[in-house]
Each structure stands twice: as structure tokens, then as C-alpha cells.
Amino acid sequence: MTIAINPYNRLMLLAGANTRFNIDTVTNHGTYYSNSAGTSWSGKDKSPGITFYGSDPSVGIDKAGTAYYNALDANELNAWQLKLWKSVNGGNSWIPLGWVPSAIDPDKNHITIDVGPSQFVNRVYIGYTDFGDANSSPPYDVWISKYTSSAPPISIS
């Protein structure tokens, strides 16, 4: 589970959590929001735009109050990719932004957003581990992608 607090409106909270629809196989992720500092919550147990099933949600809120939601999404071939959505109404509805440039087998993703003051204010960063090449040394890498262009991810390990 991940929770974000709007840095300029402490009443606005956003959460993402893994959910399960089929006890044997199907996992998903839900998005939840509060405009009352957590006194009451709304949301859905299944996020919009999931291709087959998903996992590992991560949320953040930028300086303008735009909410971002990042999660793993797998297709029917079990190929994992990172997806990103945004919400301009506090998490009530989501706009797909597409696939995040990522490595072979992304996992353990987390999002952070620069809320300034800086020249990169509102830039969205997504960090994740790539477990794609078990024969490499080390057998995994840590990567960073930024949502500002279609630039490839940057390895930081």
C-alpha cells in the first residue's frame, strides 16, 4: 500500500493498494482518495485501464494538485510493464498516460514527484528494479524513469 498527501492541501490524500479478485490467481490494484484528511474514503478496488492483471501501485501528488498513479500491468503473456495515469480531480477518475519506459522485467516500482522549489518542479520520477537478466552480475539493476518524454530509463546501480 502507498499513500500520498497533497503538499499544499493536507485534506487531500491518495492511496493505492494491491487487491485480489480471484483467490488463486488474479491480482489487481485499487485507487482510493480522501478529501477529508482520511476521515472518509472513496475509490475502486480495480483501477481503470488494466490490460490483464496488475500489482505494486505507487501514488504521488504534484505541486498543482495533480495526482499520479503508477503500477505494474501484465498482459496475457505475463509480460510486466509499468503504466502511469493522472487525475485532475483528486483521484475520482484517471487519465491513462501510457507505458513508462522501462527495462526487461520491472518490479518494486515507486513514484516521487519534485514539488520544488526547483527547475524540475512537477517532474514525475519512477524508480524500479529490473529482474530481467538473472545471469548478469549483479543479477538485477535499479533504474529511474522520468515522465517528461519518451527518453529511455537511466540505470543508477
N, C-alpha and C positions, 0 to 999 in steps of 0.2 A: 504494500500500500504506500502511496505517496500523497502528501498534502502540501499545497502551496497557499500562502496568504498574500493577497494583493498588498504590495508595499505602500500604496497610497490610499487604500480603503480597507482597513482591518476587518470590516464586516464581511468582505468577500473572501470566501475560502473555496478551494477547488481540490478535489481528491480523485485518485484513480486507484482501482483495486482489481486484482485477479478475481474472476468469478468462474463458476463451474455450472454447466448446463447438463452434462451427462456424466454421471459418477465415474464412468470408465475411461472416457477419452477426451471429451470436448471441453476445453477451457476457453475462456474469453476474458475480456476486461470491461469494467464499467467505469463510467464517469459520474461524479456527484458534485453538487455545488451548494453553497450556502451563502445567503446574503444577510445572515443574522449572526455572524461570528460563530457559527456552529450550533446555534440553538435549534435550528431545523435544517433539514437537508432535502434536496430533490435530486433526480438523476435517473440513470438507466443502468441495468446490470449488463447490457450488451451495447458496446459502443457502435456507432454507425460506421459503415464502410469497411467492415471486417470481411476479408476475402473468404477465409475458411475457418480459422480459429486464431486466437491471439493470446498474448501474455505480456507481462512486465511493463505495466503502464507507468508513465512518469509525467508530471504536470509542472507548469510554471506560469507566471503571470508577468507581463512586461509593464513598463512604466506607464503606458497608455491604458492599462487595464485589459488588454487583450490576453485571453487565456490560450495556452498551448498545451497540447496533449500528444505525447509520443509513446508508441508501443510497438511491440513485435507483432507481425502479422504473418501467418503461414498460409501457403496455398495448398491445394490438394496433393501436391507432391512433397509436402513438408519442407519446402524451401522457405526459410525465415528471412524476412526483410523488415527494415524499420519504416514506419509510417509516421506522418505528422499531420495534425489537424489544428485549427484555431477556432476560437469562439469570440465573437464580439459582443455577446450578451451574457457574459458571466458563466458560461458553461451550459446554458439551456439548449443550445443547438451548436453543431460543429460543421466547419467547412474543411473538406479534405485539401491538404496542401501537397500531397503526393508522397512518393518514396524519398527517404533520406539517403543520400549517397553513403554506402556502407561497404564493408568488406565481405568476405565469403560467408561467414556464419556468425552474424552479430548476436550478442546476448548481454544481459545485465546492463541495459541502457539506462541512462539518467539524463535529465534535461536541466539546464540552468540558463538564465537569461540575464544579460547585463542591464541593470536598471540605473546605471550611471551614478554620478556624472562621469561620462567618458565619451570619446568619439565613437564608441561602439554601442551606445545605448540602444536597447531593444533588440540587440542581436541575440539569436537563439543558438545555443550550443548543445550538442548531444554527444555524450561520451558513452562508449560501449566497449566490450571485449569481443575480439574475434577469435572464435574457437575453430576456425576453418581449416587449419593445417596442423594436424596433430604430429606430423613428422618434423616440423620446424623446431628450431632451438632459439628461444623458448617456444613451447607449443601453442602459445597464444600471444596476442598483441592487444594493447589498449589504443583506441582510436578516438579522434574527435571529429565531428562533422559540424559545420555551421550552416544554418538556414539563411543564406543570403544569396546563394547562387547554386549552380549545379556543380560547383567545384568538388573534386574528389576528397575523401576524408584524409586527415593528417594523422600519421602514426606518432604517438608520444611515448612509446615504450622502447 
